[in-house]
Every structure is written in C-alpha cells, then in structure tokens.
Amino acid sequence: MAEEASYPITIKHALGETIIKKKPERVATVAWANHEVPLALGIVPVGFARAPFGDDDGDGVLPWVAARLKELGAPTPVLFNEGDGVDFEAVAATQPDIILATYSGMSAKDYATLSQIAPVVPYPEAPWSTEWRDMIRISSTALGRAAEGDALVSKIEAEISDAAAQHPELRGKSAMFVTHLSARDLSKIGFYTPNDTRVKFFNDLGMTSPKTALDATEPGKYSGSISAEKIDLFDDVDIFVTYGGPDLLKALRDNPLTGRMPAIKRGSVVVLGRNSAGTAANPTPLAISWVLKDYVAQLAEAARKVP
C-alpha cells in the first residue's frame, strides 16, 4: 500500500520554490524523460513530450516507455510537440494538477508561464544536469510517493552494481563522452562535461572523468569543447564514447590530429547509433534497465584494449 504524504509540500529549485497544495491526480511532464518517473511509479501522465530523436518507429514514444505503458495497460497519452519549445496550449488542454520538468533546460519565462497552468517542478540546480536519482527523488516526493521513489532508486542502483561487477575492467578507466563531432569537421572536440548525466553515469560504473575534461569544464555547463590542435591533452582519455557510425570512426583514425590520440589509435571507442539504443546512453529511470547490459558490454570491450 502506498504511503500517504502530508500536503502541502514545498520543493525548492533553481527557479525558486513550488508549493504543491494537494496530492496531484493529473500529472503532465515537459522536456526529456520526465514522464518516466510517474510511469515507473505506476502513474500514467495525462501528457508528456514527444520523443524528438531515437524514436525508431516514429510514433513519438521511445521503446522503454512503450513497454511500460503496455505493462500498465494504458494507451499513449497526449504527446506534446516541443520542436519549437514548450507547447503551452497543449499542456493547458490536459488540465494537469502538476507539471514535472526536473530534467530540462526550462527558462524562467517558461517556468512563469507554466506556473499559471499548474505547480511546476523544474531542475534543482542547473539546466540539463539533473541525474536520474534526483529526477526520481524530487518527482516522487512531489507526487506523494517518496518511499516508492527511494525503493526505485535502490532497485536501479542494484542493477547497475551487478552490471559493473561483471566487468571489473571498467573500474578506474577514464571516459570522455564526445559530441558535436562530424567526419567533415574534426577541428574541435566537443564533449559532455562531468555535469552532464551521461558522464555522471560513468561514475555509477566505477569509471572517472579525465583531467582534460575536468579542466575544460565551465561551472554549471553540461557541454564544452577543446581545439583538436591541443591533441596531447587527450592522452589521459582511456575511452571515447560518441554518436555516429563507421564513417566517423574511420575519419577519426585517418585524421592527422585525432588519429594521434591513444584511445583512437587502439580502438578504445564506443560509437553509438542515433537510434533508441544510442539515446538510452543518456540514463533515465526507465532507459537504464532497458540498455544497461548492452551498453556496459560495449564500454567493457573498449576498456579491454587499454594497456
């Protein structure tokens, strides 16, 4: 039996504080993956954001979300098209009691507009930096399901721990998650910083961030870039992870600058497709279990090439 939370509940966050006066019955979410928390807790949102990428069949719902909806015997709710930003009218039309957005890049203006519709729970510290544990704990508290949220965190942590234990070669290896990279332009190496959830997930697996990434990270920023001319800086990277395909890997090896990186030379690279499997490398409450085994196996293969 679910515990009964005591309302009102006040949640402090980066844009102020939100007072939730009573237990929400109609839950809407905006931005990436926020709907996964209520779904994991057995609550079907009245509406959530359409998946903008990684959606293999084009129905706007990622496979791990579709699987959970099927488990709950629920049809797909209203999908908000956020290609041009939050669709305020569509959100309002679902008549929510609460709007969850703990993992988002919501502006103060968006927050103010959405707050006219229902109480809004945005990110606690910085845009696009809320890790999966905090997503679960903050949203479950707002929904009056804090104990269930803690139990969910423990369950996922146990799954991650088991997966990491099967691949001890990962422990202590440094990994850099590269982005904004193309076979046509290798002059800059764009990367996700240790503030980003993809990189935080490396820590869950016992891996580390190289000094190169740490030194180039600006406070509160989830991405950065380094000129490829500073190629020697990348000697401390054991494993590169990026999005792309075989053409990108070949270009990295053939380029006179990037080809000198030790990780590139020996093939300690994980190239993720721009599909649902690649999308799941951004760890979210439902995606982690869906992709964990395969993703960790890819990382481990790259780690075994490190001397």
Beta strands, then each sheet from edge to edge (+ up, - down):
strand 1: 9-13
strand 2: 16-20
strand 3: 27-29
strand 4: 47-49
strand 5: 78-80
strand 6: 98-100
strand 7: 120-121
strand 8: 175-179
strand 9: 188-192
strand 10: 223-227
strand 11: 239-243
strand 12: 269-272
sheet 1: 1+ 2-
sheet 2: 3+ 6+ 7+
sheet 3: 4+ 5+
sheet 4: 10+ 9- 8+ 11+ 12+
end
